[in-house]
Structures are given as structure tokens and as C-alpha cells.
Amino acid sequence: MPEHDKQKEAKECYPEIPQKTEGFYLKGCGSLDWGMKNRMGRIFNSESGRTVMLAIDHGYFQGPTSGLERVDLNILPLIPYADTLMLTRGILRTIIPPSITQSIVLRVSGGSSILKELSNEDIAVDIEDTIRLNACAMAVQVFVGGEYERQSIINMTKMVDMGTRYGIPTLAVTAVGKDMKRDARYFRLATRICAELGAHYIKSYYVEDGFETVAASCPVPIVMAGGKKIPELDALTMAYKAIQEGAAGVDMGRNIFQSEAPVAMIQAVNAVVHKNESPEKAFEMYNTLKNEG
């Protein structure tokens, strides 16, 4: 027991100064518990309110796709420039150094490969393993309009419930199959369904016509999906437009690790997301770093 101090009386209570309660900077997250906010705060930079997520989870259904053949050689040099890594528990355990300070978003849905119907997924990671791995969020694929739409939505809601129990946010990833139309109307539908059913933030694709309506009608943060590899300037332009039209960050994979100069590319993306750098200036930065490298 602490020794009882009979001499000193509490005096510095400052009754004239009301206690301030700090608000939270992320859209729709003000009522979350402390642990949820803390984890979301590790994903999203507190100064910019945005995130650069490096997606390297493609192998869970594609195998060793181009650029991910050797994660230890191709991806580890990129980590210092990312806010968050989005990956599977297998890669996290076998390759990623435990000394990194970046937050982890763990892929927790799966079950089908590119050889089968991709929407036929289930929950593939137990919540206890998510806790063991100190993840800041769990990523679940949601196939609105897909053959197994209902199952994928239920997968997400189950993870929302389990994550809420332990203070771990759920990221809903809006999937677009070969038969799904990529337009603002579809993404307004998909993102809103995910948010209404409890997702804490959502990964969605950029569309030229109406992306601002997708971001505005979603009550939680939206992170732009990078999608297939496109030329570097085009990728930087897409990221810039998404940010300016309401996205709270980007989750890029192939447009970074399949670039001719991945380390230069992720730094250019970082400048667009966190510093509002123009695509043209970011592309100049990319070329400078590429030549130096």
C-alpha cells in the first residue's frame, strides 16, 4: 500500500478550467470505444487524417503474382513508406519483421482461388489469432451482386460483431467480379450496405464519374483501391482525384510493387495522399527518385 501522506493536500485541481474531451478526426468514428479509436488512429495519420495502405494480400487467391514472388526481397524495402500493411497471417508470420511499427490490417476472409468462384468465401481467420498478431483491423471481402453475396455480407457482420467485442475494427473490401458493373451507382450501393451493417471503414474502387457521391454518401472513411497496374502518372492521378473527392487514403498494391521503381512510387503516392501533391509534381518526384536509385 502507498504510504499515507498526512502533510499534503490536493490543491491543483484548477476548477476554473473545464476538462476538455478530445474529438476524433475520422468520419463516423466519434462514438467508437477507446481501443477502436486507437487502432484506427494507427492506420490513419493523425495530421493528414489519411492513410497509405500497402496491399500485399493478393497471394491468398492468386498465388505468387508478379511482384510478390519474393516478399522478403520486393516488399520489405517498401514498408518504411507505408502507414499500414494489408496482408495474410501466413506472410506476416513468416516474413515481416516484428520490429516494424506500421499497423497491420489482416486479411481474414478466404476460401476460393482464381480457378473457382471468388465470391464463395468464408471467415478464414479466428478472432483469437487476430488478437495474437496484434492486428489493427480485419479485412473482409464483400461481393455485393456476386453469386455468394449474402454469405460474404454475413461474413463481414460476424467479424464486425467479434471485432467490436475486442476493440478491433473491420475493413469491408468491396469486390468487383467480372459480371459487376463498375460505376458510382454500384459503389454507392456496396459501400453503404457495408457501412449500414457496421463496417468501420471501407475499401472501394475509384470511378471517374461520381466518386465524390460515393464518398459523401458513405458515413465511414473510404480508402481507394489501387486495382490493376496502370502507368505511374495515371495511378498518381487516380490517387489524387480520389483524395480530392473525399477518400481518406489509398490501398495500393500492384501499382506500387509492379512499378519499375517501387520504392520511388510509394514515396510519390505518399506525397499525393499526405501532402496533397499534384500528380505532375509527384511524378517528377518519382522519376527523380527512380534515377537516383
N, C-alpha and C positions, 0 to 999 in steps of 0.2 A: 504494500500500500504506500502511496506517496505520503511523505511527511506533511502533517497538517501545519499550514503556515498561519500562525496566530498574529503576525505582525502586519501583514499587508492586506489591504482591502482593495477589491476591484474598483478602479476609478475610471479607466479609459474606455468607457462604453460609448462615447460620442452620441448621445441621444438626439443631438441636433442634426445628425447626418443619417438619412434613411438608408437602409441596406438596399443595394442595387441587385437586381436579378438579371444576369446577362441573357440576352436573347440568343437565338441560334440562327446562323446565317443561311441555312439551306431551306429551300422552298418546301413547305409542308411537313417539316420535321420538328417544329417547335414543341409538340406535345410528347415527343419520344422520351423514354427513360434516359438517365444519365449515360448508361453503358452504350445504348444505341447511338446517342449523340457523339460520344467519344469515338466510337468506331467509324461513324460516318465522317467525323472530323479528321480522322487519319486517312480516309480515302480522298476527301475533298480539301484542297488547300484553303486554309482559313483566310488568307489575304485576298486571293482571287475568287474564292468560292467555287473553284473548278478543279477538275482532275484530268490527268493524262494517265489512262489505264493502258497497260501493255498486255494485250491478249495473246496468250500462247497456249490456249487450251484446245486448239484445233485437232490435236492428235487423238482426242477421245473418240472421234468418229472418222477421222481422215487418215490416221496413222502418221508416219514421218513425212509430212508435207514439206514442200520446198521452203528452205529457211529454218525448218525445225528438225532437220535430220540430227543435228548435234546441238542440243540446247545448251550444253556446257560451253561450247565454243561460240555459238552465234548469239545467244541471248544474255548471258551473264554480263557482257560489256555494256548492255543497254540499260541494265537495272538502275544505275545511279541517276538516270534522267527520267525515270518514271515515278509517278506518285503511288501507283498501285500495280501489282501483278495479278492478272486473272489467269488461273491455271488449275491443273488437276492435282489431286493429292499425291499421285504417283511421281510426277515431276518435282513437286515441292519436296517430297521426302528424299528423293534420290540425287537431286542436282542442286537445288537452291541452297546457298549457304544460310545457316540460321543466324548469322551475324547481320543480315540485311535489316534495314529499318523501314523499308517500304511496306505498306499494308498489303494484305493478301485477300483476294476475292477467290473463293474456292468454287470450282465447278462441281455441283452436287447432283445434276441430272444426267442421265445417260441410258444406254441400253441398245442402241441401234447404230450400225455403221453406214457408210455411204452406199453399201451394197443392198441395203434394205430401206424400208420406210422410216425416214428420220424422225417423224413426229411420234413414233411409238417408243416414247421414253418413260422411265420411271425414276424414282428417287434412288440414287446410286451411292450416296454417302450418308452415314449415320450422323446425327447431330453431335454425338459424343466425339466423333473423330474431328468434326469441325472445331469443336472446343479444344481438343488436344493440339490441333495445329495452329491455334491462336489466330484463326481467320477473322477478318473484319466484316466480311459479308459472304453470302452464299448465292451463287448464280444458278438460276433455273431457267431452262428453255421453255418458252410458251408458244405453241403453234396455233394461234387464232386462225381459223379457217382450214386447218390441216385435218387429215383423216382422224387423228387422235387428239383433237382439240381439247375435249373435255378432260381426258386423262392428264394432259400437260398442265391445264389450269388447276386441276386438283393437286397435282404435284407441287405447284407453286404455293397454293394456300396451305398445304401441310407444312411446308418449310417456313412460311410466314408464322404459323402458329408455334412451331418448335423454336424458331429463331427468337420470337418475342419472349418466349419462356426464359431464354438465356441471354437476351440482350444482343442478338446478332441480326443485323439487317439482311433482307432478301433482295437481291437484284433480279428482276424479271427481264429475260432476254427475248425480245420479240423476234421470232424466227420467220423467215420468208422462204417457203418451199417453191418448187418450180411452177406450181399452179396458182400461186398467190400474187395478186397484183400489188406492185409497189407504188402506192400513191398516198397522198395525205389522208384521204378518207379512210383507207385501211389502217394506217398507223394511228390515226386518232382513235379508231375503234380498239385496236390492240393495246395501245398504251393506257387508255382509260380503263379498260377491263382489268388490266393488271393492277393499276393504282386503286381502283374501287375495291378490289379483293385483297388489298393490304400490302402490295409490294412497296418497299421503301424507296427504291429508285429503279429506273428502267433504261435498258439499252435499246435503242431504236435506230433505224437507218435514216439517212438524210434524203429528202426529196426536194428537187428544185422548186416545185410549185406547191407552196402551202406548208412548209416545215414549221413556220412560225405559229401556225394554228395548232399543230401537233404539240409543240412545247407549251403553248398558252393554255390548252385545254387539259393538260395533264397536271394534276395537283402535286406531284412529286418531281424531283430532278430527273431530267432526261440526259443520258450520255449517248453521244453519236457513235454508231457502229462504223468501223472503217470499211468493211466489205472487201471485195476483191481488189487485187493490185491494180492501180491506175498510175499514170505518170505522176512524179513527185509534185509538180506545181499544181496539178489537178487535185491531188489529195490535200495539199495545204489550203487550196481554195475552198474545197468542200468543208474542211475543218473550220476555217474562218467564217464561212457563211453560217454554219450550224451554230457556232458560238454567238455570233451577232444576232441570230434569230431565236435565241433562247436556250440553247443546250448548255448544260452545266459541265461539259467536258467531252472528251472523246475516248473511245476504247478501240485503239488501233492495233492490228496485228500484222497482216500481210503487207500493208502499205508502209510498214516500218521494217520488219525483218526480211522482206523480199526486195527492199530498196537496194540500189547499187552501193549506197553508203548508209547502212542502218544507224550507226551512231550519230552521224550528221543529221539524218532525217528525224530522229526522235527529239533532238535538240531544237530543230526547226519547228516541229509540232508543238513542243513545249512553249516556244516563244509566241506562237499563234494563240494558244489556249490561255496562258497565264499573263501575257504582256500585250495582248491584242495586236500583235504584229501583223502587218498586212501580208497576204500571200506572196507578193512580189519580193518584199524585204526578207521574208522567211526563206524564200527560195534562193535568194542571194546568199543568205547565211548558210544554207545547205551546201551550195556549191563551194563556198569558201572553206568550210569545214571538210568537205569531201576532198578538195585539192590538198589541204594541209595534211589530211590523213593518208 
